[in-house]
């Protein structure tokens, strides 16, 4: 299992039309086959200056790769992400229990 996460800050202020357009487009990513436990999150900690997060899980590397290459995802990245996002940090996780199993195999 892979947990794909990204935190980001938009170029546009909270409550703006652009924010609404971007967040609506981001929610459509949940329809892509293979993306499970999809969440669009608002960041609440004062410890960083990111405003939003996306989190989703994939059952395998192949499912994650298929999502990444899916035309709807590619279109989102081109049309929205590259235009609306000011900065981001992407982190992909694999549960430690799976890593341990791989090492013992």
Secondary structure, DSSP 8 states (H G I E B T S, - for coil): -EEEEEEEEESS-TT-HHHHHHHHHHHGGGGSTT-EEEEEEE---TTS---EEEEEEESSHHHHHHHHHSHHHHHHIIIIIHHHEEEEEEEEEE-HHHHHHHHH-
